[in-house]
Amino acid sequence: MATTTRRRLDPALRKAQIIDAAEEVFHGRDPGEVTFEEVAEAAGVSRALVYNYFGDRGGLLAAVYLRSFQRLDDELNEALRADLPPTDRLRAIIACYLDFATTDAAAWNLIGSAEASLNPAVRTLRRRRDDQLAEAWGGTPTARVAARAVVGMLEAATLDWLDRRDCSLDEVADTLFVLLWGGLSDLDAGSGDRSPTT
């Protein structure tokens, strides 16, 4: 009787394979409804192995979140490094969020996942993203408040637009720009702080 031997993959490759499968299973679905069994089956591994690598669903969601949002972070870094006037820089930041959301809606929906957002690695990533934006605006305390407000508005508005799709992408971008620029451009230096519009 012939027996088949399962080839042992390097742990990093196996983990990446499971994350790939999870991304596919999450596509078009609420991540909270996806079971470990579905991910394990899609990856061709046991449910126990998924638990072994990720601990719980929050850990798996966080792994997918971290991988997916690395691309968004790379695009944001490019926009922040660009030598652009403040209005163009803000438009570039808005475009990064909206482009990412339209090209990878499944990953974008992870923003709304409470399990993923509670993960320490995800919290660290989000804090780092806010800090990078604040640094581009001078790194002051008011810049940090502005950065968090901008990210929060972009995330909430984009999630709502993905759910409804009741106006065009250009209309969303223009509306977000008007709302955000109106607030950012009115910030003054206050106690020596540099304005986020610079």
HUHUBEL-V306447 format. One record per residue. N is the residue number from 0. RES is the residue in one letter. SS is DSSP state (alpha for helix, beta for strand, coil for the rest). Layout:
n->[N N]
res->[RES RES]
ss->[SS SS]
This chain:
n->[0 1 2 3 4 5 6 7 8 9 10 11 12 13 14 15 16 17 18 19 20 21 22 23 24 25 26 27 28 29 30 31 32 33 34 35 36 37 38 39 40 41 42 43 44 45 46 47 48 49 50 51 52 53 54 55 56 57 58 59 60 61 62 63 64 65 66 67 68 69 70 71 72 73 74 75 76 77 78 79 80 81 82 83 84 85 86 87 88 89 90 91 92 93 94 95 96 97 98 99 100 101 102 103 104 105 106 107 108 109 110 111 112 113 114 115 116 117 118 119 120 121 122 123 124 125 126 127 128 129 130 131 132 133 134 135 136 137 138 139 140 141 142 143 144 145 146 147 148 149 150 151 152 153 154 155 156 157 158 159 160 161 162 163 164 165 166 167 168 169 170 171 172 173 174 175 176 177 178 179 180 181 182 183 184 185 186 187 188 189 190 191 192 193 194 195 196 197]
res->[M A T T T R R R L D P A L R K A Q I I D A A E E V F H G R D P G E V T F E E V A E A A G V S R A L V Y N Y F G D R G G L L A A V Y L R S F Q R L D D E L N E A L R A D L P P T D R L R A I I A C Y L D F A T T D A A A W N L I G S A E A S L N P A V R T L R R R R D D Q L A E A W G G T P T A R V A A R A V V G M L E A A T L D W L D R R D C S L D E V A D T L F V L L W G G L S D L D A G S G D R S P T T]
ss->[coil coil coil coil coil coil coil coil coil coil alpha alpha alpha alpha alpha alpha alpha alpha alpha alpha alpha alpha alpha alpha alpha alpha coil coil coil coil alpha alpha alpha coil coil alpha alpha alpha alpha alpha alpha alpha alpha coil coil coil alpha alpha alpha alpha alpha alpha alpha alpha coil coil alpha alpha alpha alpha alpha alpha alpha alpha alpha alpha alpha alpha alpha alpha alpha alpha alpha alpha alpha alpha alpha alpha alpha alpha alpha coil coil coil coil alpha alpha alpha alpha alpha alpha alpha alpha alpha alpha alpha alpha alpha alpha alpha alpha alpha alpha coil alpha alpha alpha alpha alpha alpha alpha alpha coil alpha alpha alpha alpha coil coil alpha alpha alpha alpha alpha alpha alpha alpha alpha alpha alpha alpha alpha alpha alpha alpha alpha coil coil coil coil alpha alpha alpha alpha alpha alpha alpha alpha alpha alpha alpha alpha alpha alpha alpha alpha alpha alpha alpha alpha alpha alpha alpha alpha coil coil coil coil alpha alpha alpha alpha alpha alpha alpha alpha alpha alpha alpha alpha alpha alpha alpha alpha alpha alpha coil coil coil coil coil coil coil coil coil coil coil coil]
